[in-house]
Amino acid sequence: MNKKMLSLPYLFWSIAFILIPLGMIFFYGFTDKTGAFTLENILAISQAEHMKALWLSILLSLISTIICLALAYPLGLILTSMEVNQNGFIIVLFILPMWMNFLLRTLAWQTLLEKTGVINGILSFLHLPSLNIINTPYAIVLGMVYNFLPFMVLPIYNSLAKIDRNVINAAKDLGAGNLYILKRIILPLSFPGIVSGITMVFVPALTTFVISTLLGGSKILLIGNVIEQEFTQASNWYLGSGLSIVLMVFIIINMVLSAIFDKDGEGGLL
């Protein structure tokens, strides 16, 4: 049997679920209802409400990414120093909870954070001030960090685990302190994992609309919400596709930067 035949299922998958949908997005994005070429759908991003949603999405995505990095890097260092089994402990700790449906995980936080929810019930029992962050940007950031933190931890841990301990021991033998080792050895060698983690968190955070809908109470519109509403409520595939193309540009820029700083793919999950 020709080995090239084995690639046919993947080729079919790529055409049916990647190339054709992308082609439809570009077709609708660059045409109007008459089928004529237009840039109006792309330039619609300059409208005040669309720009506000875009910049708010970028801001919350950046904040979420920074928080994830601040939490994930120390955790990666701790797990590496513990020399835990990658195929056991790490998978159980981070991947297994991700098998739960994304929507259910977000709904759980909605239940926890609402004014009469579990957290405020506990605070009320302890006679402490209530926590009123539901339907605010803080709740959206919390949801992003909770859902996307594993995507930051895994590549960072993978890069840290690849660092040869002999290099660190040699630096210690030569009198280097822990801070110097962290700055001059560990951080540079784990940089591909950091870049990969940033990409894997920033991209889904930028495009999300479920988290902002559930935890923002549909009061805070991100660019993902605007695009989703254009497709599902306004039935305006032309404008929705145009805004999607603009959002795609930011994603491509992020992916290009990731490829530049992680040329060998050392920050991957495997």
N, C-alpha and C positions, 0 to 999 in steps of 0.2 A: 504493500500500500504506500502510495506517495506521501511523504511526510508533510508536504504542503497542504494535503487534504485535511490534516489535523487542525490547520489554522482557519478552516472555513467557519466553524461555529463562532469563533472570536470575530472573524470578519463580518459575519452576518449580524452579530450583536452590535459591533461598532457602527455599522451602517444604519441599522434599524433604530438604535437607541441613543446614538451620539450625532452622527452626521445629518440624518434626516431632521431631528428636532432642531439642531443648530441652523440648518438650512431654512427651516420654517421661521425661526426667530429673525434671521437676517432678511428674509423675504418680507415679512410683515413690518420689520423695523424700518426698512428703506422704501416702503410704498405707502400709498394712501388707499382709501376705499375704492378708488377707481382703478387701482393697479399701477398708477403712475409713480415714477421715482420721486422721492421727496426726502428732505433732511429734517422736516418738521418734528418727526417723532424723536429724533436724536436731540435736537435743539430744545425740546420741551423740558429738558433737565434744567434749563436756565430759569424756569418759572420759580417764583418765590417759594411756593409750597414744596416743590420738588427739591430745590436746593437745600431747604431747611431739613427735609427728611434725609437727604444724602449726607450732609455734614453731621447731623446727629448720629446717623448710622456709623460713620467713620469714627466719630469721637467715642461712642460707647464701645465700638469694636477695639479701638486702641486701648481704652481703659481696661477692658476685659482681658486683652492680650497681655498687658503689663502685669495685671494682678495674677494671671495664670503663670507667667514667667517667674514672678516673685515667689509664688508658692511651689512651683514645680522644681526649680533648680535646687533649693535646699533639700527638698524631698528626694530628688535624684541622688544628691551627694550622700544622704543618709542611707538610702537603699544600697548604693554602691559600697559604702563602708561596711554594711552588714553582710555583704556578699551573699544576698538571697538568691535562691534558684530562679532564674529568669523564666523557665518554662512552667514553674509552679506558682510561686507566691505572687509574682507580678501579674500573671494572667488572671488569677483569682481576684486580686485586689483591685485591678483597674478594668480589665476587659469584661469580666463576668457581669458587673452592674450595668455595663453598656448594652447588654443583651435585652434589658428591659426597654420597652417602647419609649422612644424620645418624648412623645406626647404625654405618656403617663408620668414620666419623671417630672415634666414641667407642670402638669396638673397637680402633682403632689406638693410642689412648692407653692402653687396658688392656694391650696388648702392650708398650708402651714402659715402663710403670710397674711391671709385676709384678716380683717379687723376682729372677727370672732373666731379666728383660726386657732390652731394648736399652740403656736408660739405665744400669742397674746393671752391665751387661756392660762398658760403657765406663768407668764409675767403677772397677770392679774392675781393669781393664787399667791404669788410671792410678794404682792403689794408693790410691784415695780411699774414704772411707766410703760405704756403700751408701745409697740413697734408699728408705726404706720408708714410702711414703705411700699405697700402694694399699690399698683397703678402709678408708679414713679420710675424714673430712670434707674434708681438704685436697685429696684426689684429686677429690672431687665438685665443689668450688669450681673447681679447675683445669679440669675438663671443662666446667663452665658458662661460664667465662670464654672458653675456646677456641671453644666453639660459638656463643656469643651476642655476642662482641665486635663482629663486623661490624654487628650491629643497633644498636650504640651509635655506631660510627664514621660510618656513612653519614648519619644525620640531623644529627649535629653538623657534619660537613663541609659538608653542604648549607646549613645556617644560616650558617656562617662564610663560605662562598663568596658568599652574597647580600649581605654587608656591603659597602657602597660604600667603596672604597679612598680616595676623596676625603675622607670623614669622618675617617679615620685620619690622612691627610696634613695635614688642617686642624688636627687636635689637635696634631700634631708641630710645625707652624708656630707654634702658640701657646705652645709650650714644654712640652707634656705629655710625661712620660717613658713608657717602655714599660710599666712596672708600672701607672701611672695609666690609660693607654689600655686595658690589659687589664681593669682593674677597672671602669672607668666607661663604656667603649664596647663592647668586644668581648664581655665576659661578658653584659651586659644584652641585646645584640642577638642573641646566639646562645642565649639562654635557652630559646626554644621548641624548638630542636634538642636541648638537654640534657634537657628534659622528655620529649620524644618518645623519645629514646634510653633513658631510664630506664624508661619504660613498656614499650618493646619488649624490654628485657632482663629486667626484673623479672617480668613476667607469665609468659613461658615457663620462667624459672628456678623460679618458685614451683610450677608445675604439672608439672614434669618428673618422670619416674620411670625413664626409660631410663638416664640418666647415673648416678643413684644405684644402680641395679641392677648396672650393669657395673663402675663404678669404686668403688662402695661394697661390692661383693660381697654384696649383699642383707643385709648386717649392719646397715646404717644405713637406717632406714625414714623416708622423707619422706612427707608427706601424699599425694603422687601415688602412691607405692608402696602405701599403705594402700587408696586408692580402687581402684587397678588390681587388687589382690589380692581385694577384695570382689567385683569383677565377674568375674574370670577363675578364681579358685581357690575362693572360698567360694560363688560363684554367688548372692550376696546383692545383687541389684540395688537393693533398697530402701535398705539402709544405704549402699551405694556412691553412690547418687543423692543421698541426704541430705548426705553429706560433700561431694559435688561442688557442691551448692548453697551450702554454707558457703564453700567455696573460691571460688565464683563471686562472692560478696559482696566479698571482698578484691580480686578482679580489677576489679569494677565501680567500687569506690572508687578504685582506681588510674587507671582510665580517666576517671573524672569529674575527678580532680585534673589529669590531662593536658589535658582539654578546657578547664578553667578557666585554666590557665597558658599554653595554646597555642590561643587562640580562633580565630586565623586559619589554623591548620594550617600554619604556616611551618616547622615542624620535620619535615615529611614527607620521604620519600625522593626525591621528584621535584622 
